[in-house]
C-alpha cells in the first residue's frame, strides 16, 4: 500500500484559487438572476446608481437577523473600494465596485456581511468571488422606500461635524473632479438629467420588461413621437441588470427643471404604447432594429 503524503503548510494562494473555482462551479450550477435588484424597492434607481449616476446615496435598513441597522448605499467610494465601516460606526456600501459573481446583489450582500462583522475604521479594499449566501433581498427590509440623494461632492464619506485631514480633503476634491452634474427629476421616478460638457441628456431607468419596452419605444420612434420634448431626440439605450435605460439628448442648454412638465406627458405616451399588443409593422420593426443595434450593455 502506498504511503500517504504528509500534509505540508497550506498555500494560501492555491487555497484561494480552489475556493474561487468551487464558487464559480456553484455559480454555474445556479445562474444569477437576470434582474439582480428585482424585489428591492426602487429597483430602477439601484440600477441607475450602479451605472449612470456619478455621486449619490440612499439609506437602507437591515433586518433584525442582520443587525437591525441603517446602512448607506453609495454610488462610489474614494479609491473605488467596495465598502467602508467609518470610525463613527456608519457603514457605506458602493454600488460601482468591481463584482465577479454575475449577481451584483450577492456581491454587495457579501460586502455588507463583512462590514457588519468588522470594527469601525475598517475598509474593504476588494471583493473576492463570494460563495453561496444571502442576497440584498434577504438582508434588507424591503418595505422601506429607496430615496436617492444626488451629491455634487463626495463629502458624504466624512462623518458629520468632522474636519477631514488635508490629505483626505485633497483626495475628495480630486475625486469630485470627475463628477458629471446630475439632477434627479421629481415628477417621474428614476429619471436623471445630466450635463456632459456642452451637451445635456436625460437617462431614464425603467422597470418594464425589456422586450415590451423596446417594442413601445419602436412604436413611438416610427410614429415620430419618441422625443421627450421640443428640441430633444431619443438616441438609444443602456442595458444593465435586466433593465433598459433609454437616453435622450436634449436641446442645448436645457435645465433639469424644464423637464418636470414634459416628462409625465411622455410617460403617459409611453404607457399607451406599452399597452398595444399588435405585432410591430414594417416601420416599427426597422425602428426597433435601429434601437437594438445602438443599445449598449453595461457590465
Secondary structure as GFF3:
##gff-version 3
##sequence-region A 1 299
A	DSSP	alpha_helix	12	29	.	.	.	ID=ss1
A	DSSP	alpha_helix	43	51	.	.	.	ID=ss2
A	DSSP	beta_strand	56	61	.	.	.	ID=ss3
A	DSSP	three_ten_helix	64	66	.	.	.	ID=ss4
A	DSSP	beta_strand	70	74	.	.	.	ID=ss5
A	DSSP	three_ten_helix	78	80	.	.	.	ID=ss6
A	DSSP	beta_strand	83	85	.	.	.	ID=ss7
A	DSSP	beta_strand	91	94	.	.	.	ID=ss8
A	DSSP	alpha_helix	104	116	.	.	.	ID=ss9
A	DSSP	beta_strand	122	124	.	.	.	ID=ss10
A	DSSP	alpha_helix	136	139	.	.	.	ID=ss11
A	DSSP	beta_strand	148	150	.	.	.	ID=ss12
A	DSSP	three_ten_helix	155	157	.	.	.	ID=ss13
A	DSSP	alpha_helix	166	176	.	.	.	ID=ss14
A	DSSP	beta_strand	182	184	.	.	.	ID=ss15
A	DSSP	beta_strand	191	196	.	.	.	ID=ss16
A	DSSP	beta_strand	199	206	.	.	.	ID=ss17
A	DSSP	alpha_helix	210	223	.	.	.	ID=ss18
A	DSSP	beta_strand	233	240	.	.	.	ID=ss19
A	DSSP	beta_strand	243	249	.	.	.	ID=ss20
A	DSSP	three_ten_helix	256	258	.	.	.	ID=ss21
A	DSSP	alpha_helix	259	275	.	.	.	ID=ss22
A	DSSP	alpha_helix	282	293	.	.	.	ID=ss23
A	DSSP	beta_strand	296	297	.	.	.	ID=ss24
###
